[in-house]
Amino acid sequence: MGAVTRFDPVAEHERARAALRAVVLRLVRLMREVPDVNAASGVPVWTVGDVAAHLAGVHFAYSAGFTDEAVEWDAVLPPGNGPFGERIAAMNATAISLFDGEERARLGDFIAERSEMFLRVTEGLSPDTPVTAPWLGKDLPLTLAAATGLMLSESLVHGLDIARGAGRPWPIGADEASLVLGQSMPTMMPLGLDTAKARGVTIAFDLAIKSGPRLAVVIDDGTATVTRDAPPRAYDCRITAAPAAFLLVSFRRTPIWKAIARGQMRAGGRRPWLAMRLGELIGSP
């Protein structure tokens, strides 16, 4: 599946920023072609308009973190620093309710404006710049690189959801997917861990993405760590995958059996059968 190379954090972050700008432009064109915002989307419980409203909320939230706009997060999110799933659900419900009726007709323009604002106000900042994202966790050490990767991820995956509802094509390039996996997965995979299922479980995965990042995913008795370019160690299972395939399997948009059948994912190492456990233990939000 090709060699996995080390990366330059600054150069990769700049590529992620460029990819985000390009994907949002595609997203805006797609949304202008949508014939019916009330049509079912690729997310079973959401319409196309709901998905677009969710995306608008995502781009607003990340851009607001770098402006003087005051957001009363305590009024939106569950009290305390509750479970990750509950916080995301509350955030989603608020976003969908905020953008309703006639406002949904211009959501593409809104997303474009907020995305460009985010890119403008963060231009030149270090990829390690801390970002406040209370909907993910009040004490979460999120970096600008991870936030950029998350915005790119949301735009790509939910762009696919909208396209499926609208009957339009939505290709996801290998480079775009690799940027998402490298920039955001080290932060998001541990948040998606099912701690109950992971209790008493110890597995080390070597996740190698074709021409992309290499991640050490270590689950140890209810905790998970994901390390990029980790020092050599013994692994239980190696998963080698094409970037777009792994992205879509991770977000439950493509069944894993289909990616395996197409030759886009394969397992190896001492205990290759453990590959299926990764998706069981770490879910998507």
N, C-alpha and C positions, 0 to 999 in steps of 0.2 A: 504493500500500500504506500510505499515511499518513505523517505527519511523524514524524521521530525527534527527541526532545527530550533536552536535557541533564538530568543527574540530580543529586540530593542524596545523597551517599554514606551519610550517617547515616540519613536517612529510608528509603532503599532497603534498607539492611541490616535495619532494623526490620521492613520488609515481608517480607523473606526469612525472618526469624525466625518471624514469624506464620504464613507459608506452611508452613514446616517443621513447626511444631506441628500445623497442620491436616492436612497430608498424612500425618503419622505416625498421627494418629487414624484416618484412612481406611485406612491400611495395617494397623493392628491389627484393625480390623473385617474387612478382607479376609482376613487370615490365620486368623481364627476361623471363616471360612466355607469354608476350603480342605478338601475332602473327603479328599484323599490327598496327603500331603507327598512321596510317592515318585513322583508323576506328573511327566511331562515338563513343563518350563517353556519360557518364551520364549528361554532360552539353551540352545542345542543340547546342550551337554555337562553341563548341570546339571538336577537335579530341582527341583521347587518348594521342597523343604526345603533344598537346597543354596543356592538364591538367598536364602532367608530367613536361613540361617546366614551367608552373605556380608554381608548387610545388618546383622546383629547385630554382626559384626566391625567394620564401618565405624563404627557408632554407638558401640561400645565404644572404638575407637581414638581418635576425636576427643574424646570426653568424658574419656578417661584423660589427655589432654594438659593438662587443667586441674585435675586432682586430684592427690592424693598417691600414687596407685596406681603402682607400679613395673612397667614392662613391659620385658622383656629383648629389645629389638628386634634385637640382634646375633644372638640365637639363632633368630630368625624369618627375617630377611632375608639375602640373599646378601652375602658379604663385600665391603667397600669401598662405593663409590658406583656400583654397576653400572647397566646399562641399565634404563630405566623399566619396560619390559615384564616383565623378570625379577623386579623388586621387587614389582610388582603381582601377578604369578603366585604368588610365595611367600606374600604376604599372604593371597591368596584361599585357597590350599591350607590354610594354618594355620586360618583362620576356619572353613572347612567341616569340618575334622577336630575342632575344639574343640567344636562344637555338633552332637552326634550322638544317635541313639537317642531316648529319652524327652524329652531336653532340647528337641528340636525342637517339641514340643507347646506350649511356652510362649515361643517365640521372639518372638512379637508383644509379649508383656508385657515381655520383656527389652529389646527395641528401644524401647518406649515409655519405660521407666525411664531408659535411657541417653540418649535424646534429650532428655528433660526435664532430666536432670542437666546436659547440655551447655548447654541454654538458661539454666538457673538460674545456673550458675557463670560464664557469660559475659555475663550481663545487665549493661548499663551500660558495657561495655567498648567502646573505639573500634573501628570497623571495620578500622582499620589495625593493630590489636594483632597482633604476630607469633605464629604457631602452629607448633609443631614437628610435622612429619609425615614421619618418616624413611622410611616406605614409599613416599613420592613422590620423595624425594631428600633426602639428609642436609643439603645446603646450599641447599635450596629456600626462597626467601623467601615463605612462604605467610602470608597475612593471615587474620584472623578472618572477614572478609567472604567471602573465597574459600572458607574451610572451611565456612561456613554454606551457601554456594551448592552446594558439592560434596555435602554431606549431603542437601540438598534434591534435587539431581540424582539421586543414588543411590536415594533413596526413590521418586522419581517413575518413573524408568526401570525399576528392578527391581520396583516395584509392578506395572508393566505386565507384566513377565515372569511374575510370580506369577499375575496375573489371567488371562493367556492360558493358563497351565497349568491353572488352576482353572475356566476357562470363565466368568469373571466380568467385568463391565464395569470399566474403569479410565480414566476421562476425565482428560486433562491439560489444564488451563486455560491460556489465553494468558498471563495474568499470572504464573502459576507458572513457565512455561517462560521467559518474559522475565527473571525474576529469576535463574534458573539461568544463562542466557546472559550476563547482565551481571556477575554476581558471580563466576562461576567460569571462564568461557571464556578471559579474558585470561591466566589461569594455566595451564589445562589444554591449550589448543591447542598452545602451543609444546612441551609435554611429549610430545604425541602425534605430533610431526613425525618422519617417516621420513627421517633425515638422509642415508641413501644415495641415496634417490630425489631428495632436494632439493639434492644437490650440483650446483653449476653452474646452478641454477635461480634466476631472479629474477622474482617476480611480486608485485604489490601488489593486494590485494583490498579493496574497499569493501563491508563486510558490513552491510546495513541491515535491522534487524528491525522489523517493523510495530509501531508504538507502543511500541518498546522500544529497546535499546541499539544504538549504531552503533560498529562495530569496524573498525579498520584492521588487516588481517592481511597482514604483509609477510614474504615468504619470500625469503631472500637467501643463496644459496650454502651450503646446509646448516644455516641457522639460521632461526628464526621469531620474530617479535615480534607481539604483539597489543595494540593501544592503544585505549582507550576515548575517544571524543570527540577524535580526533586533529586536529591543525591541518590546514588545507587542503593537499592535495598532489595529484599526478597519480596516477590508478589505472589499472591494466590492465583490471580487470573489476569490475563492481558486481553483487553478489548481493542481491536483495531477497526476504525470506522471512517467512512467518508464524511466530511463535515456536515453537509446539508442533511444527510440521512440521520446522523446522530442527533442533530438539533431537532428534527421532526419527531424522532422516536422519543426523545427526552420530554417533549411537550405533548406527547400522546396524539400527534397529528398523523403519524404513520405507525402501523403495527410493526413490532420488532421482527415478526416472521417475514414480513414483506421485504424489509431491509436486508435480512439474511439471505432470502431467496434470490435477491438481485445482486448478491455479492458485495453489498455496501457495508456490511458489518460481519466480523468473525471473532471468535473467541479462541484463546490459546493459553499457554502457561501450564502450571502444575495441576490446576483444578478448573478447567475451562467451563464446566457446567455451572459454575457460580456466576457466570455473566448475567443470567436471568435475574439473579438476586438484586443486582444494582437498581433496576427499575422498580422492584418491589420495595426496596428500602428507601430510595430517594424518589419522590414524586415531583410533579410540576405544580406550581401554584394555580 
